[in-house]
């Protein structure tokens, strides 16, 4: 889904973050051990698919695996200079690591509240950067409530993931970097969760290159920007459902909405299937492991909603903290969409040798059997019949079809039940 922003430039004169804020943030972040300049790589494979010059901004290679340290350090370094020594934050993972690293580098303590189902890799990484981690809440909004309650009767400073001028300005240093990496970019594509990243990036980009199109992208299961733009106020979801946990905030703020209204030209939404396919594409073709939020920009680029033909385009890969369990889920999902992993249900006379015979037919097609299940307790079976359900790895749709044809040629009834629940 694609929506042009009719309010673009409406709030430009009243923006909460100015480019001067970003310039000062760049000075504070002038330390490669805190924030490093991340590389840009031309993707010829993506370029051929979308008829454009595509340059991947690989911020997933940043310290902590995401852009979040930029904003966190910009804020915390100033607060520590003012005498604050304790910080609290709520995060699905990447902001957690940014705050933990920034606080530790500044000699301060940090406590991070994370959702109960936060990826274990992000929990472990946050602790390794020196933070105390509290797992509270079923989703980001509930986790946020726990974190804000924790600072009410303490001297700790709450570090908001996106609703903070210093956080936004810190993220804006990435926009300045992207411009200098590729000053001729016609379009930049930026993921949106709470809006802090795109607010900072778009502020920098529109100051340095007003003609560059800024496109935001959200996951459909956490989409709030379209409705917020329509209503003119931030909209919050009761729950979110997406594999892109890094942008699963379920809401934006008044500050980030105002900047999106002023600077962002279009907003695109992508499904989890499109995100999973983008993750797999980046692994296979760009040799980069990127999390769901980081791959959302490429998912938008590959979607039918965004036309970049003839342009120079820079998708932002904003995070790379993908744990192995989630990676397995994503890969299996993407392989299923490609017909490289199928489930076939074959009706048999339940006699010895049938599994061996069918396994041989599949092997003759040079396919690999991942697993097989023997079902006898199914209502539509006659006495003495059974189903064999094979999970088979194939090279793609044509190979999958040839396997089905071969089984049918041996006088078996076979169904592709890949989409059915097990």
C-alpha positions in Angstrom: 0.0 0.0 0.0 1.3 3.4 -1.0 0.1 6.8 0.3 1.4 10.2 -0.9 1.7 12.7 2.0 -0.7 15.6 1.2 0.6 17.6 4.1 4.3 17.6 3.0 5.9 20.9 3.9 2.8 22.0 5.9 4.8 22.0 9.2 8.2 22.8 7.8 8.6 26.2 9.6 7.7 24.8 13.0 9.8 21.6 13.0 10.8 20.4 16.5 14.3 19.4 15.2 16.4 21.7 13.0 19.5 20.8 10.9 21.6 22.7 13.4 20.6 20.1 16.1 21.9 17.4 13.8 25.2 19.2 13.1 25.8 19.5 16.9 25.0 15.8 17.2 27.6 15.0 14.6 30.2 16.8 16.6 29.3 14.7 19.7 29.4 11.5 17.7 32.9 12.2 16.2 34.3 9.0 17.7 34.6 5.9 15.7 34.5 3.7 18.8 31.0 5.0 19.6 29.5 5.5 16.1 31.3 4.6 12.9 30.5 5.6 9.3 28.8 2.6 7.8 29.5 1.4 4.2 27.4 1.8 1.1 27.3 -1.0 -1.5 25.9 -0.9 -5.0 23.4 -3.8 -5.6 23.4 -4.7 -9.2 20.9 -7.5 -8.6 18.4 -5.2 -7.0 19.1 -2.6 -9.6 18.2 -5.0 -12.5 14.9 -6.0 -10.8 13.7 -2.4 -10.3 15.4 -0.7 -13.2 17.4 1.7 -11.0 20.8 2.3 -9.5 20.5 0.9 -6.0 22.9 1.7 -3.2 22.4 -0.1 0.1 23.2 1.9 3.2 24.4 -0.8 5.5 23.7 0.7 9.0 23.1 -2.9 10.2 26.9 -3.0 10.4 27.0 -0.2 13.0 28.1 -0.9 16.6 25.2 -2.7 18.4 23.9 -3.8 15.0 21.7 -0.7 14.4 21.4 3.1 14.1 20.1 3.4 17.7 23.5 4.3 19.3 23.5 7.6 17.4 20.4 9.0 19.2 21.1 7.4 22.5 24.7 8.7 22.8 23.7 12.2 21.6 21.1 12.4 24.5 22.9 10.5 27.2 26.3 12.3 26.8 24.6 15.7 27.3 22.5 14.4 30.3 25.6 12.9 32.0 27.4 16.3 31.6 24.4 17.8 33.5 24.9 15.3 36.3 22.5 12.5 35.6 23.9 9.1 36.3 21.0 6.7 35.8 18.9 6.0 32.7 15.8 3.9 32.0 14.5 2.9 28.6 11.9 0.7 27.0 12.8 -1.2 23.8 12.1 -4.2 21.6 15.8 -4.6 21.3 17.8 -2.2 19.2 17.2 1.0 21.3 18.0 -1.1 24.3 21.5 -1.9 23.1 22.1 1.7 22.0 21.1 3.0 25.4 23.1 0.3 27.2 26.3 1.1 25.2 25.9 4.9 25.4 25.3 4.8 29.1 28.2 2.5 29.8 30.6 4.6 27.6 29.5 7.7 29.5 30.0 6.1 32.9 26.3 5.8 33.8 24.0 3.0 34.8 21.1 1.8 32.7 18.0 -0.3 33.2 16.2 -1.5 30.1 12.6 -2.8 30.0 12.0 -5.2 27.1 8.9 -7.1 26.1 8.6 -10.6 27.5 9.0 -12.1 24.0 12.0 -10.0 23.0 14.5 -12.0 20.9 17.0 -13.7 23.2 20.0 -12.4 21.1 18.9 -8.8 21.8 18.4 -9.5 25.5 21.8 -11.1 25.8 23.5 -8.3 23.8 21.9 -5.6 25.9 23.2 -7.2 29.1 26.6 -7.5 27.5 26.8 -3.7 27.0 26.3 -3.3 30.7 22.6 -2.8 31.3 20.2 -4.4 33.7 17.4 -5.9 31.7 13.8 -6.3 33.0 11.4 -8.4 30.8 8.0 -6.8 31.3 5.0 -6.5 29.1 3.4 -8.5 26.3 4.1 -5.8 23.7 6.0 -2.5 23.3 3.3 -0.2 24.6 2.9 -2.3 27.8 6.7 -2.4 28.3 6.8 1.3 27.9 4.3 1.7 30.7 6.4 -0.4 33.0 9.5 1.7 32.2 7.8 5.0 32.7 6.4 3.9 36.0 9.9 2.9 37.1 11.3 6.5 36.8 8.4 8.2 38.6 9.9 7.9 42.0 13.6 7.9 41.1 16.4 10.2 39.9 16.7 8.2 36.7 16.2 9.8 33.3 13.9 8.1 30.9 15.3 7.7 27.4 12.5 7.6 24.9 13.1 5.6 21.8 11.8 8.3 19.4 9.9 11.1 21.1 12.9 13.2 22.1 14.6 16.0 20.2 18.1 14.7 21.0 17.3 11.2 20.0 15.9 12.4 16.6 18.9 14.7 16.1 21.2 11.8 16.7 19.4 9.6 14.2 19.6 12.6 11.8 23.4 12.2 11.6 22.6 9.1 9.6 20.7 11.2 7.1 23.6 13.5 6.7 25.9 10.6 6.2 23.6 9.1 3.6 23.6 12.4 1.7 27.4 12.6 1.6 27.5 8.9 0.6 25.3 9.4 -2.4 24.5 13.1 -3.0 22.8 12.3 -6.3 20.1 10.0 -4.7 16.7 10.6 -6.2 14.9 8.5 -3.5 15.8 7.3 0.0 13.8 4.6 1.7 13.6 4.6 5.5 11.8 2.1 7.8 9.3 3.7 10.3 8.5 2.4 13.8 8.0 5.3 16.2 9.3 7.7 13.6 12.5 8.9 15.2 14.7 7.5 12.5 12.8 8.9 9.5 12.3 12.2 11.4 16.1 12.6 11.7 17.0 11.3 8.3 14.3 13.3 6.5 15.3 16.5 8.4 18.9 16.1 7.2 18.0 15.0 3.7 15.5 17.9 3.0 18.0 20.4 4.3 20.9 19.1 2.2 18.9 17.9 -0.9 15.3 19.2 -0.9 14.6 17.5 -4.2 15.4 14.0 -2.9 12.2 11.9 -2.3 11.9 10.5 1.2 9.8 7.3 1.4 8.9 5.7 4.7 7.9 2.1 5.1 5.9 0.3 7.8 5.0 -3.3 8.4 1.2 -3.9 7.8 0.9 -5.5 11.2 2.3 -2.3 12.9 1.0 0.4 10.6 0.0 3.7 12.1 1.3 6.5 9.9 -1.4 6.5 7.2 -4.2 6.8 9.8 -2.2 9.3 11.8 -1.7 11.5 8.7 -5.4 11.2 7.8 -6.5 12.2 11.3 -3.8 14.7 12.0 -3.0 13.1 15.4 -0.8 10.1 16.4 -2.7 6.9 16.3 -1.7 4.0 18.6 -2.5 0.3 18.0 -3.8 -1.9 20.8 -1.5 -4.7 19.5 1.0 -5.3 16.7 1.8 -8.4 14.7 4.9 -8.4 12.6 8.2 -10.2 12.3 9.9 -6.8 12.1 10.1 -6.3 15.9 12.5 -3.3 15.5 9.6 -1.2 14.0 6.8 -2.8 16.0 6.2 0.2 18.3 2.5 0.4 17.5 2.5 4.2 17.4 4.3 7.5 16.6 4.4 10.7 18.6 3.2 14.2 18.0 6.8 15.3 17.3 7.6 12.6 14.8 4.2 13.0 13.1 4.8 16.7 12.6 8.2 16.0 11.0 6.7 13.2 8.8 4.1 15.7 7.7 6.8 18.2 6.8 9.4 16.0 5.2 8.2 12.6 4.1 6.9 12.4 0.5 5.3 8.9 0.6 4.6 6.0 3.0 4.5 2.4 1.8 3.4 -0.6 3.8 4.8 -4.1 3.3 3.6 -7.5 4.5 5.6 -10.0 6.6 5.8 -12.2 3.6 7.4 -9.4 1.6 9.8 -8.7 4.5 10.8 -12.3 4.8 11.5 -12.5 1.1 13.6 -9.3 1.4 15.6 -10.9 4.2 16.3 -14.0 2.1 17.1 -11.9 -1.0 19.7 -9.9 1.0 21.2 -13.0 2.3 21.4 -14.7 -1.0 22.3 -11.8 -3.3 23.9 -9.1 -1.1 25.4 -11.6 1.4 24.0 -9.5 4.3 22.1 -10.8 7.3 19.5 -8.1 8.1 16.6 -8.2 10.6 13.0 -7.6 9.6 13.1 -3.9 10.3 16.3 -3.5 8.3 14.9 -5.4 5.4 11.6 -3.5 5.2 13.2 -0.8 2.9 14.2 -3.5 0.4 10.7 -5.1 0.7 9.3 -1.7 -0.2 11.7 -1.4 -3.1 10.6 -4.8 -4.5 6.9 -4.1 -4.0 4.5 -2.9 -6.7 3.8 0.2 -4.7 7.0 2.1 -5.4 8.2 3.1 -8.8 11.9 4.0 -8.9 12.6 3.2 -12.6 15.5 5.2 -13.9 16.4 6.6 -10.5 19.3 6.4 -8.0 17.9 4.9 -4.9 19.2 4.3 -1.4 17.4 1.8 0.8 18.4 2.0 4.5 19.3 -1.3 6.1 18.8 0.0 9.6 19.4 -3.1 11.7 21.0 -6.6 11.7 20.0 -8.1 15.0 18.3 -11.3 13.8 18.4 -14.2 16.2 18.8 -17.7 14.9 15.3 -18.8 15.9 13.7 -15.9 14.0 16.1 -16.5 11.1 14.9 -20.1 10.9 11.2 -19.0 10.9 11.9 -16.4 8.2 13.8 -18.7 6.0 11.2 -21.5 6.2 8.4 -19.0 5.4 10.3 -17.5 2.5 11.2 -20.9 1.1 7.6 -22.0 1.4 6.5 -18.9 -0.7 9.0 -19.9 -3.3 7.8 -23.5 -3.4 11.3 -24.6 -2.3 9.8 -26.2 0.7 6.5 -28.1 0.1 4.3 -30.6 2.0 2.7 -33.3 0.0 -0.1 -35.6 1.3 -0.3 -39.0 -0.5 -3.1 -41.4 0.0 -1.9 -45.0 0.3 -2.9 -48.6 1.1 -1.4 -49.0 4.5 1.0 -51.8 3.7 4.7 -52.3 4.3 6.9 -50.9 1.5 4.7 -47.9 0.5 6.9 -45.3 2.3 10.0 -46.9 0.7 8.3 -46.8 -2.7 7.2 -43.1 -2.5 10.6 -42.1 -1.0 12.2 -43.6 -4.1 10.0 -41.7 -6.5 10.8 -38.4 -4.7 14.5 -39.3 -4.7 14.4 -40.1 -8.4 13.3 -36.5 -8.9 16.5 -35.4 -7.0 14.5 -33.9 -4.2 15.3 -34.1 -0.5 12.8 -35.4 2.1 13.0 -33.2 5.2 10.5 -35.3 7.2 7.5 -37.6 6.8 4.4 -38.2 8.9 2.2 -41.3 8.8 -1.5 -40.4 9.4 -4.1 -43.2 9.9 -6.7 -41.3 12.1 -8.4 -39.2 9.4 -12.1 -39.3 8.8 -12.1 -39.5 5.0 -9.9 -42.6 5.0 -11.3 -46.1 4.3 -10.3 -49.0 6.5 -6.8 -50.1 5.5 -5.8 -46.7 4.1 -3.4 -44.0 5.4 -1.8 -40.7 4.4 1.9 -40.1 4.1 2.7 -36.5 4.5 6.2 -35.5 3.1 8.0 -32.3 3.7 10.2 -31.9 0.6 12.9 -29.5 -0.3 12.9 -28.5 -4.0 14.7 -26.1 -6.3 11.5 -24.1 -7.0 8.0 -24.3 -8.4 8.8 -26.3 -11.6 10.7 -28.9 -9.6 7.8 -29.1 -7.1 5.4 -29.7 -10.0 7.5 -32.4 -11.5 7.5 -34.3 -8.1 3.7 -34.2 -7.9 3.5 -35.4 -11.5 5.9 -38.3 -10.8 3.8 -39.4 -7.8 0.6 -39.2 -9.7 2.2 -41.2 -12.6 2.7 -44.0 -10.1 -1.1 -44.1 -9.5 -1.1 -42.3 -6.2 -3.5 -39.5 -5.2 -1.4 -36.6 -4.0 -2.3 -33.1 -2.7 -0.1 -30.1 -2.0 -1.0 -29.2 1.6 1.8 -26.7 2.2 -0.6 -23.9 3.1 -2.7 -26.1 5.5 -2.0 -26.0 9.2 -0.2 -29.0 10.5 
